[in-house]
Amino acid sequence: MKQRETHEMTVGQLLAQVCRMTGRRFKRHMARVGLHRGQGFALVHLWHHDGIPQHELSEAMHISPASVTNMLQRMERDGWITRERDREDQRIVRVSLTPKAKELRAKARMVFREMEEELGSVYSDEEHETLKRLLMKLHDRFAPGATDGLHPHPPFFDDVKEEEPE
């Protein structure tokens, strides 16, 4: 395979194309466990913060409240989550996992790990760390509210002991 000269495309063009291509691959991976692409990220957040307000999920995922509402409606219809008004503050809608979503955790983690391994197979450990550091730098620059250096999205793998899917 012929490798392109780096000066042929801008960083923005490369980043946009790589995001689209990896997004399509990730979509196929998520479909194997019955999820759509964004739903996997929502579940990861909820596995760490079950019962959070819907607006916090929107902020953590860096997507509009309307987009999160559409995604959650579909997830609710498919039995992954429930949404209900907060008892003390009726303006707040809390998002909670269903048993079905909790049971999916080990399988989804395997899919995330496979995708990570697929991405990581392209470069060395040192290149992987460099890429991760540079992407986090972009994330911190462009993510709303990311100036404190904290990353609101929880880790995929290092929170609990791996469970084997049944």
N, C-alpha and C positions, 0 to 999 in steps of 0.2 A: 504494500500500500504506500503510495506516495505521500510524504508529509508536506504540508503546505508551509510556505515561508510565513513567519509570524507577522511580517509587515503587510500582508495581503488583507488582513481584517483588523478592525479596531478591537480593543479589549471589550467594549460594549457589545459589538457584533458577536464576538466569540462567546461571551457570557450568555447572551440571549439565545444563541443557537444551542449551546451546551445545556442550558436550562430546559429548552423545549425537548431536546433529545432525551435527556435523563428523565424528564417529566413523563414522556411517553413510556419509557421503560418502567418507571415506578408505577405508572397506572396499570400496566400489565401485571406486575408483581402483586399489587393490591387486589386486583380482580380475582386472583387465585384464592383469596380468603373472603371474597364477597364484599369488598369495600371499593369505594371510589377514592381517587388520589388524596384529596384533602381530608377525607374522613379518617384516614390512618393517623395523620398528624393531630387531628382533634382527639382521637382516642388516646394517643400517647399522653397528651396533656391531661385528659380526664383520668387516666390511670394514676396519675400523680396527684390530681386535684379534683377528685370526684365531688360534684355538688357545687361547683363554682358558678358565679353569675355569668350569664351568657356574654355580657359586654367584656368581661375579663378574658374569656376565650377568644373573642374577636381581637382584642388587643394583643394577646400572646401570639396569635397566629398571623398578625399583621395583615388582616383582611377586614373589609368593611362589615359593619353590623348587618347590612342587608345580605351580603354574601354568606355570613355565618348563619343567619336565619334560614336561608334557603337550604344550606347544607344540613343544618340540624333538623329541619322539617323532614328531609329525606331520611336521615338517620333514625328519627323517631318513627317514621312510617315503616322502616325496615327492622325496627325492634332493637336498635343499638343503644338508644338513650331515651330518657324521659325528661320532660321540661315541666317545671311547675313554679308558680309564684312563691316568693319568699313569704314566710308567715308574718314576719315583722314589717317588711317593706314590700308592698304589693307591686311596686314599680320594677322590682328585680325578678328576673326569671333565672332560676337555678337549673343547671344541666347535670343530670346524673346518669351513670352507667346502669344498664340492665344486666342481669345475670348472663345474658347472651354475649354482651360485650366483654364482660370479665372473663368468660371462658375463652374468648378469642385471643387473649393477651399473649400466650406462649406462641401460637401460630403466627401472629402478626409480628412478634419480635423476631421470629425466624426469617420472615420475609424481609424485614428491615435489615437484618444482618446479612442476608444474601445480597441485597442491593448494595450495601456498604462494601462487601467483599468484591462485588463486581466492579464498583467504582475504584476500589483500592488496587485492583489487579493491574491497573493501567500504569502505575508509577511506584517508585521505591518508597520505603517508609519515610525517608527524609523529604521526598517530594510531597508525600501525603501530608506531613506535618506543616510544610511550607504552604501548601494550598489551603489547608484548613485555617492556618493563621491569617492568610491574606483574605480569605472569604469572611472570616470573623471581623476583620478590619472593615470590610465593606458593609457587613451587617451592622456593626456598631455605628457606622457613619450614616446609614440610611434608615435604620429601624427607628420608628418614633419611640421616644422615651428610652432609648438604649444608651444614653450618655452616661449612665451610672456604671456601665461595664457589666451589668448583670444581664443574663440571657434568659428571658422568661420561658422559653421552651425547655422542658425537662429533657434529660438524656434518654436515649432509647434503651441502652443496655446496662448501665451500671447502677441500677437502683435496687434490684432484687435478684435473688438466685434464679437462674434459668429453670424453667419447668418444661418438661417434655410434653408436646401435644399428644392427646390420646388418639 
